[in-house]
Protein backbone atom coordinates (compact mmCIF):
# COMPACT_ATOMS: atom_id res chain seq x y z
CA UNK A 1 0.00 0.00 0.00
CA UNK A 2 1.24 3.49 -0.83
CA UNK A 3 2.46 5.51 2.12
CA UNK A 4 -0.34 7.94 2.96
CA UNK A 5 2.13 10.17 4.76
CA UNK A 6 4.76 10.35 2.02
CA UNK A 7 5.90 13.91 1.30
CA UNK A 8 8.69 13.13 -1.15
CA UNK A 9 9.55 16.32 -3.08
CA UNK A 10 6.45 18.14 -1.85
CA UNK A 11 7.26 21.85 -1.73
CA UNK A 12 6.37 23.33 1.66
CA UNK A 13 6.63 26.94 2.83
CA UNK A 14 6.90 27.55 6.58
CA UNK A 15 6.50 31.08 7.90
CA UNK A 16 8.24 31.14 11.26
CA UNK A 17 10.41 28.28 10.07
CA UNK A 18 13.35 29.18 12.30
CA UNK A 19 11.35 29.57 15.49
CA UNK A 20 11.11 27.08 18.33
CA UNK A 21 8.31 24.98 16.80
CA UNK A 22 9.10 25.99 13.23
CA UNK A 23 12.50 24.30 13.49
CA UNK A 24 10.78 21.13 14.67
CA UNK A 25 8.38 21.25 11.73
CA UNK A 26 11.23 21.86 9.30
CA UNK A 27 13.18 18.86 10.55
CA UNK A 28 10.31 16.36 10.43
CA UNK A 29 9.13 17.52 7.00
CA UNK A 30 12.64 17.07 5.62
CA UNK A 31 12.78 13.57 7.10
CA UNK A 32 9.55 12.74 5.27
CA UNK A 33 11.07 13.84 1.97
CA UNK A 34 9.71 17.36 1.57
CA UNK A 35 11.47 20.38 0.11
CA UNK A 36 11.20 23.06 2.79
CA UNK A 37 11.23 26.82 2.26
CA UNK A 38 11.97 28.28 5.71
CA UNK A 39 10.78 31.89 5.98
CA UNK A 40 11.56 33.97 9.04
CA UNK A 41 12.50 37.46 10.10
CA UNK A 42 15.54 35.90 11.78
CA UNK A 43 18.69 35.82 9.67
CA UNK A 44 19.63 32.17 9.22
CA UNK A 45 23.25 33.01 9.98
CA UNK A 46 22.23 34.57 13.30
CA UNK A 47 19.74 31.92 14.38
CA UNK A 48 20.82 30.59 17.74
CA UNK A 49 20.13 26.91 17.17
CA UNK A 50 22.38 24.02 16.34
CA UNK A 51 19.45 22.28 14.67
CA UNK A 52 19.40 24.74 11.78
CA UNK A 53 23.11 24.32 11.11
CA UNK A 54 22.75 20.56 11.21
CA UNK A 55 19.76 20.59 8.87
CA UNK A 56 21.62 22.80 6.40
CA UNK A 57 24.38 20.21 6.29
CA UNK A 58 22.10 17.17 6.07
CA UNK A 59 19.69 18.55 3.46
CA UNK A 60 21.65 21.04 1.32
CA UNK A 61 19.36 20.57 -1.70
CA UNK A 62 16.04 20.42 0.12
CA UNK A 63 16.21 23.32 2.56
CA UNK A 64 15.99 26.93 1.40
CA UNK A 65 16.07 30.02 3.61
CA UNK A 66 14.35 33.37 3.11
CA UNK A 67 14.38 36.45 5.33
CA UNK A 68 11.03 38.19 5.54
CA UNK A 69 8.92 40.37 7.79
CA UNK A 70 5.66 38.43 7.55
CA UNK A 71 3.58 41.49 8.40
CA UNK A 72 4.81 43.19 5.22
CA UNK A 73 2.92 42.03 2.13
CA UNK A 74 5.58 43.29 -0.28
CA UNK A 75 8.22 41.16 1.42
CA UNK A 76 5.96 38.09 1.30
CA UNK A 77 5.37 38.65 -2.41
CA UNK A 78 9.12 38.86 -2.93
CA UNK A 79 9.57 35.48 -1.20
CA UNK A 80 6.90 33.98 -3.46
CA UNK A 81 8.69 35.28 -6.54
CA UNK A 82 12.04 33.88 -5.35
CA UNK A 83 10.47 30.46 -4.81
CA UNK A 84 8.83 30.50 -8.23
CA UNK A 85 12.08 31.60 -9.88
CA UNK A 86 13.69 28.48 -8.43
CA UNK A 87 11.05 26.43 -10.25
CA UNK A 88 8.98 25.31 -7.28
CA UNK A 89 5.21 24.97 -7.07
CA UNK A 90 3.91 25.32 -3.52
CA UNK A 91 2.01 22.31 -2.21
CA UNK A 92 1.71 23.27 1.46
CA UNK A 93 1.75 26.59 3.33
CA UNK A 94 2.33 26.56 7.10
CA UNK A 95 1.77 29.74 9.10
CA UNK A 96 3.67 29.41 12.38
CA UNK A 97 4.54 33.05 13.08
CA UNK A 98 4.15 34.37 16.60
CA UNK A 99 5.10 37.75 17.99
CA UNK A 100 5.05 39.32 21.45
CA UNK A 101 5.29 42.95 22.48
CA UNK A 102 7.28 44.12 25.50
CA UNK A 103 4.12 44.25 27.62
CA UNK A 104 3.04 40.70 26.76
CA UNK A 105 3.03 39.53 30.38
CA UNK A 106 1.45 42.63 31.91
CA UNK A 107 -2.06 42.61 33.44
CA UNK A 108 -4.95 43.60 31.17
CA UNK A 109 -5.17 47.10 32.62
CA UNK A 110 -1.56 47.83 31.65
CA UNK A 111 -1.67 46.47 28.10
CA UNK A 112 -0.72 49.12 25.55
CA UNK A 113 -2.36 49.63 22.18
CA UNK A 114 1.06 49.18 20.59
CA UNK A 115 1.46 45.80 22.29
CA UNK A 116 -2.01 44.83 21.10
CA UNK A 117 -1.18 45.76 17.51
CA UNK A 118 2.10 43.83 17.60
CA UNK A 119 0.26 40.72 18.77
CA UNK A 120 -2.54 40.99 16.21
CA UNK A 121 -0.11 41.65 13.37
CA UNK A 122 2.27 38.84 14.26
CA UNK A 123 -0.25 36.19 15.22
CA UNK A 124 -3.14 36.89 12.84
CA UNK A 125 -2.38 39.44 10.13
CA UNK A 126 0.76 37.57 9.06
CA UNK A 127 -1.29 34.43 8.37
CA UNK A 128 -3.88 36.45 6.46
CA UNK A 129 -1.21 38.04 4.26
CA UNK A 130 0.65 34.79 3.56
CA UNK A 131 -2.60 33.11 2.51
CA UNK A 132 -3.53 36.05 0.30
CA UNK A 133 -0.18 35.90 -1.49
CA UNK A 134 0.29 32.13 -1.85
CA UNK A 135 -3.23 30.73 -2.27
CA UNK A 136 -3.78 32.00 -5.85
CA UNK A 137 -1.04 29.63 -7.04
CA UNK A 138 -2.80 26.75 -5.28
CA UNK A 139 -6.10 27.73 -6.87
CA UNK A 140 -4.44 27.72 -10.28
CA UNK A 141 -3.00 24.22 -9.73
CA UNK A 142 -6.26 22.98 -8.15
CA UNK A 143 -4.49 21.57 -5.10
CA UNK A 144 -2.91 22.69 -1.87
CA UNK A 145 -2.94 22.49 1.90
CA UNK A 146 -2.74 25.41 4.32
CA UNK A 147 -1.94 24.81 7.99
CA UNK A 148 -2.41 27.69 10.43
CA UNK A 149 -0.91 27.32 13.90
CA UNK A 150 -3.38 28.49 16.53
CA UNK A 151 -3.50 27.62 20.24
CA UNK A 152 -5.70 26.15 22.93
CA UNK A 153 -6.14 29.75 24.04
CA UNK A 154 -8.02 30.38 20.81
CA UNK A 155 -10.62 27.96 22.19
CA UNK A 156 -10.75 28.38 25.97
CA UNK A 157 -10.03 31.15 28.42
CA UNK A 158 -6.65 31.59 30.06
CA UNK A 159 -6.19 30.25 33.57
CA UNK A 160 -4.15 33.13 34.95
CA UNK A 161 -3.40 31.24 38.17
CA UNK A 162 -0.80 29.02 36.49
CA UNK A 163 1.46 31.99 35.73
CA UNK A 164 2.02 33.02 39.35
CA UNK A 165 5.73 32.91 40.15
CA UNK A 166 6.74 31.87 36.63
CA UNK A 167 9.62 33.25 34.57
CA UNK A 168 8.05 33.29 31.10
CA UNK A 169 8.87 36.95 30.61
CA UNK A 170 12.57 36.12 30.90
CA UNK A 171 12.26 33.01 28.69
CA UNK A 172 10.44 34.65 25.81
CA UNK A 173 11.19 38.37 26.09
CA UNK A 174 14.65 38.20 27.68
CA UNK A 175 13.41 40.52 30.42
CA UNK A 176 14.43 40.40 34.05
CA UNK A 177 11.82 38.01 35.42
CA UNK A 178 9.12 39.51 37.63
CA UNK A 179 8.70 36.16 39.43
CA UNK A 180 6.66 37.69 42.23
CA UNK A 181 3.77 36.49 44.36
CA UNK A 182 2.54 40.08 44.59
CA UNK A 183 -0.73 40.23 42.64
CA UNK A 184 0.23 43.65 41.35
CA UNK A 185 3.50 42.34 39.91
CA UNK A 186 2.84 38.75 38.86
CA UNK A 187 2.88 37.99 35.15
CA UNK A 188 -0.26 37.39 33.13
CA UNK A 189 -1.18 35.94 29.77
CA UNK A 190 -1.82 38.80 27.31
CA UNK A 191 -5.38 39.26 25.96
CA UNK A 192 -4.11 39.70 22.41
CA UNK A 193 -2.92 36.09 22.22
CA UNK A 194 -6.34 34.41 22.59
CA UNK A 195 -7.93 37.15 20.50
CA UNK A 196 -5.48 36.58 17.65
CA UNK A 197 -5.42 32.78 17.91
CA UNK A 198 -9.21 32.66 18.00
CA UNK A 199 -9.08 34.80 14.87
CA UNK A 200 -6.73 32.29 13.25
CA UNK A 201 -9.29 29.52 13.80
CA UNK A 202 -12.08 31.67 12.37
CA UNK A 203 -9.92 32.66 9.38
CA UNK A 204 -9.13 28.98 8.80
CA UNK A 205 -12.82 28.06 8.60
CA UNK A 206 -13.56 31.02 6.35
CA UNK A 207 -10.80 30.11 3.90
CA UNK A 208 -11.71 26.41 3.95
CA UNK A 209 -15.24 27.26 2.85
CA UNK A 210 -14.05 29.87 0.36
CA UNK A 211 -11.43 27.73 -1.41
CA UNK A 212 -12.92 24.25 -1.07
CA UNK A 213 -14.20 24.25 -4.64
CA UNK A 214 -10.59 24.61 -5.83
CA UNK A 215 -9.41 21.56 -3.85
CA UNK A 216 -7.43 23.79 -1.50
CA UNK A 217 -7.70 22.53 2.07
CA UNK A 218 -7.29 24.84 5.06
CA UNK A 219 -6.88 23.56 8.61
CA UNK A 220 -5.55 24.75 11.95
CA UNK A 221 -3.53 23.10 14.69
CA UNK A 222 -4.06 24.23 18.28
CA UNK A 223 -1.21 23.02 20.48
CA UNK A 224 -1.27 23.10 24.23
CA UNK A 225 1.74 24.25 26.19
CA UNK A 226 5.06 23.04 24.80
CA UNK A 227 8.09 22.49 27.03
CA UNK A 228 10.75 25.16 26.83
CA UNK A 229 14.20 24.52 28.36
CA UNK A 230 14.39 27.54 30.66
CA UNK A 231 10.87 27.54 32.10
CA UNK A 232 10.65 27.57 35.88
CA UNK A 233 9.73 24.37 37.70
CA UNK A 234 6.82 26.12 39.38
CA UNK A 235 5.21 27.00 36.05
CA UNK A 236 5.79 23.52 34.63
CA UNK A 237 4.11 22.02 37.71
CA UNK A 238 1.20 24.47 37.61
CA UNK A 239 0.62 23.72 33.95
CA UNK A 240 1.05 19.95 34.27
CA UNK A 241 -1.36 19.71 37.21
CA UNK A 242 -4.00 21.36 35.03
CA UNK A 243 -3.55 18.79 32.20
CA UNK A 244 -5.11 15.28 32.11
CA UNK A 245 -1.87 13.74 30.80
CA UNK A 246 -0.02 15.44 33.63
CA UNK A 247 2.71 17.17 31.62
CA UNK A 248 3.52 19.69 28.93
CA UNK A 249 4.07 18.61 25.33
CA UNK A 250 7.52 17.79 24.04
CA UNK A 251 8.46 20.04 21.09
CA UNK A 252 8.25 17.10 18.67
CA UNK A 253 4.72 16.09 19.71
CA UNK A 254 3.08 18.54 17.30
CA UNK A 255 4.93 16.98 14.37
CA UNK A 256 2.41 14.20 13.79
CA UNK A 257 -0.35 16.74 13.20
CA UNK A 258 1.89 18.62 10.75
CA UNK A 259 2.66 15.48 8.74
CA UNK A 260 -0.99 14.41 8.71
CA UNK A 261 -2.32 17.74 7.43
CA UNK A 262 0.54 18.10 4.92
CA UNK A 263 -0.01 14.67 3.38
CA UNK A 264 -2.76 12.97 1.40
CA UNK A 265 -3.72 11.13 4.59
CA UNK A 266 -5.86 14.22 5.29
CA UNK A 267 -7.18 14.64 1.74
CA UNK A 268 -10.80 14.86 2.95
CA UNK A 269 -10.09 17.10 5.94
CA UNK A 270 -10.69 20.84 5.70
CA UNK A 271 -11.92 23.57 8.02
CA UNK A 272 -10.79 21.54 11.02
CA UNK A 273 -9.00 22.72 14.15
CA UNK A 274 -6.81 19.82 15.29
CA UNK A 275 -6.23 20.15 19.03
CA UNK A 276 -3.00 18.66 20.41
CA UNK A 277 -3.16 19.53 24.09
CA UNK A 278 -2.79 16.49 26.34
CA UNK A 279 -6.46 16.89 27.23
CA UNK A 280 -6.24 20.48 28.53
CA UNK A 281 -9.47 21.62 26.84
CA UNK A 282 -11.63 18.72 28.13
CA UNK A 283 -11.53 20.07 31.69
C-alpha positions in Angstrom: 0.0 0.0 0.0 1.2 3.5 -0.8 2.5 5.5 2.1 -0.3 7.9 3.0 2.1 10.2 4.8 4.8 10.3 2.0 5.9 13.9 1.3 8.7 13.1 -1.1 9.6 16.3 -3.1 6.5 18.1 -1.9 7.3 21.8 -1.7 6.4 23.3 1.7 6.6 26.9 2.8 6.9 27.6 6.6 6.5 31.1 7.9 8.2 31.1 11.3 10.4 28.3 10.1 13.4 29.2 12.3 11.3 29.6 15.5 11.1 27.1 18.3 8.3 25.0 16.8 9.1 26.0 13.2 12.5 24.3 13.5 10.8 21.1 14.7 8.4 21.3 11.7 11.2 21.9 9.3 13.2 18.9 10.6 10.3 16.4 10.4 9.1 17.5 7.0 12.6 17.1 5.6 12.8 13.6 7.1 9.6 12.7 5.3 11.1 13.8 2.0 9.7 17.4 1.6 11.5 20.4 0.1 11.2 23.1 2.8 11.2 26.8 2.3 12.0 28.3 5.7 10.8 31.9 6.0 11.6 34.0 9.0 12.5 37.5 10.1 15.5 35.9 11.8 18.7 35.8 9.7 19.6 32.2 9.2 23.2 33.0 10.0 22.2 34.6 13.3 19.7 31.9 14.4 20.8 30.6 17.7 20.1 26.9 17.2 22.4 24.0 16.3 19.5 22.3 14.7 19.4 24.7 11.8 23.1 24.3 11.1 22.8 20.6 11.2 19.8 20.6 8.9 21.6 22.8 6.4 24.4 20.2 6.3 22.1 17.2 6.1 19.7 18.6 3.5 21.6 21.0 1.3 19.4 20.6 -1.7 16.0 20.4 0.1 16.2 23.3 2.6 16.0 26.9 1.4 16.1 30.0 3.6 14.3 33.4 3.1 14.4 36.5 5.3 11.0 38.2 5.5 8.9 40.4 7.8 5.7 38.4 7.5 3.6 41.5 8.4 4.8 43.2 5.2 2.9 42.0 2.1 5.6 43.3 -0.3 8.2 41.2 1.4 6.0 38.1 1.3 5.4 38.7 -2.4 9.1 38.9 -2.9 9.6 35.5 -1.2 6.9 34.0 -3.5 8.7 35.3 -6.5 12.0 33.9 -5.3 10.5 30.5 -4.8 8.8 30.5 -8.2 12.1 31.6 -9.9 13.7 28.5 -8.4 11.1 26.4 -10.3 9.0 25.3 -7.3 5.2 25.0 -7.1 3.9 25.3 -3.5 2.0 22.3 -2.2 1.7 23.3 1.5 1.8 26.6 3.3 2.3 26.6 7.1 1.8 29.7 9.1 3.7 29.4 12.4 4.5 33.0 13.1 4.2 34.4 16.6 5.1 37.8 18.0 5.1 39.3 21.4 5.3 42.9 22.5 7.3 44.1 25.5 4.1 44.3 27.6 3.0 40.7 26.8 3.0 39.5 30.4 1.5 42.6 31.9 -2.1 42.6 33.4 -5.0 43.6 31.2 -5.2 47.1 32.6 -1.6 47.8 31.6 -1.7 46.5 28.1 -0.7 49.1 25.5 -2.4 49.6 22.2 1.1 49.2 20.6 1.5 45.8 22.3 -2.0 44.8 21.1 -1.2 45.8 17.5 2.1 43.8 17.6 0.3 40.7 18.8 -2.5 41.0 16.2 -0.1 41.7 13.4 2.3 38.8 14.3 -0.2 36.2 15.2 -3.1 36.9 12.8 -2.4 39.4 10.1 0.8 37.6 9.1 -1.3 34.4 8.4 -3.9 36.4 6.5 -1.2 38.0 4.3 0.6 34.8 3.6 -2.6 33.1 2.5 -3.5 36.1 0.3 -0.2 35.9 -1.5 0.3 32.1 -1.8 -3.2 30.7 -2.3 -3.8 32.0 -5.8 -1.0 29.6 -7.0 -2.8 26.7 -5.3 -6.1 27.7 -6.9 -4.4 27.7 -10.3 -3.0 24.2 -9.7 -6.3 23.0 -8.1 -4.5 21.6 -5.1 -2.9 22.7 -1.9 -2.9 22.5 1.9 -2.7 25.4 4.3 -1.9 24.8 8.0 -2.4 27.7 10.4 -0.9 27.3 13.9 -3.4 28.5 16.5 -3.5 27.6 20.2 -5.7 26.1 22.9 -6.1 29.7 24.0 -8.0 30.4 20.8 -10.6 28.0 22.2 -10.7 28.4 26.0 -10.0 31.2 28.4 -6.6 31.6 30.1 -6.2 30.2 33.6 -4.2 33.1 34.9 -3.4 31.2 38.2 -0.8 29.0 36.5 1.5 32.0 35.7 2.0 33.0 39.4 5.7 32.9 40.2 6.7 31.9 36.6 9.6 33.2 34.6 8.0 33.3 31.1 8.9 37.0 30.6 12.6 36.1 30.9 12.3 33.0 28.7 10.4 34.6 25.8 11.2 38.4 26.1 14.6 38.2 27.7 13.4 40.5 30.4 14.4 40.4 34.1 11.8 38.0 35.4 9.1 39.5 37.6 8.7 36.2 39.4 6.7 37.7 42.2 3.8 36.5 44.4 2.5 40.1 44.6 -0.7 40.2 42.6 0.2 43.7 41.3 3.5 42.3 39.9 2.8 38.7 38.9 2.9 38.0 35.2 -0.3 37.4 33.1 -1.2 35.9 29.8 -1.8 38.8 27.3 -5.4 39.3 26.0 -4.1 39.7 22.4 -2.9 36.1 22.2 -6.3 34.4 22.6 -7.9 37.1 20.5 -5.5 36.6 17.6 -5.4 32.8 17.9 -9.2 32.7 18.0 -9.1 34.8 14.9 -6.7 32.3 13.3 -9.3 29.5 13.8 -12.1 31.7 12.4 -9.9 32.7 9.4 -9.1 29.0 8.8 -12.8 28.1 8.6 -13.6 31.0 6.3 -10.8 30.1 3.9 -11.7 26.4 4.0 -15.2 27.3 2.9 -14.0 29.9 0.4 -11.4 27.7 -1.4 -12.9 24.2 -1.1 -14.2 24.2 -4.6 -10.6 24.6 -5.8 -9.4 21.6 -3.8 -7.4 23.8 -1.5 -7.7 22.5 2.1 -7.3 24.8 5.1 -6.9 23.6 8.6 -5.5 24.8 11.9 -3.5 23.1 14.7 -4.1 24.2 18.3 -1.2 23.0 20.5 -1.3 23.1 24.2 1.7 24.3 26.2 5.1 23.0 24.8 8.1 22.5 27.0 10.8 25.2 26.8 14.2 24.5 28.4 14.4 27.5 30.7 10.9 27.5 32.1 10.6 27.6 35.9 9.7 24.4 37.7 6.8 26.1 39.4 5.2 27.0 36.1 5.8 23.5 34.6 4.1 22.0 37.7 1.2 24.5 37.6 0.6 23.7 34.0 1.1 19.9 34.3 -1.4 19.7 37.2 -4.0 21.4 35.0 -3.6 18.8 32.2 -5.1 15.3 32.1 -1.9 13.7 30.8 0.0 15.4 33.6 2.7 17.2 31.6 3.5 19.7 28.9 4.1 18.6 25.3 7.5 17.8 24.0 8.5 20.0 21.1 8.2 17.1 18.7 4.7 16.1 19.7 3.1 18.5 17.3 4.9 17.0 14.4 2.4 14.2 13.8 -0.3 16.7 13.2 1.9 18.6 10.7 2.7 15.5 8.7 -1.0 14.4 8.7 -2.3 17.7 7.4 0.5 18.1 4.9 0.0 14.7 3.4 -2.8 13.0 1.4 -3.7 11.1 4.6 -5.9 14.2 5.3 -7.2 14.6 1.7 -10.8 14.9 3.0 -10.1 17.1 5.9 -10.7 20.8 5.7 -11.9 23.6 8.0 -10.8 21.5 11.0 -9.0 22.7 14.2 -6.8 19.8 15.3 -6.2 20.2 19.0 -3.0 18.7 20.4 -3.2 19.5 24.1 -2.8 16.5 26.3 -6.5 16.9 27.2 -6.2 20.5 28.5 -9.5 21.6 26.8 -11.6 18.7 28.1 -11.5 20.1 31.7 
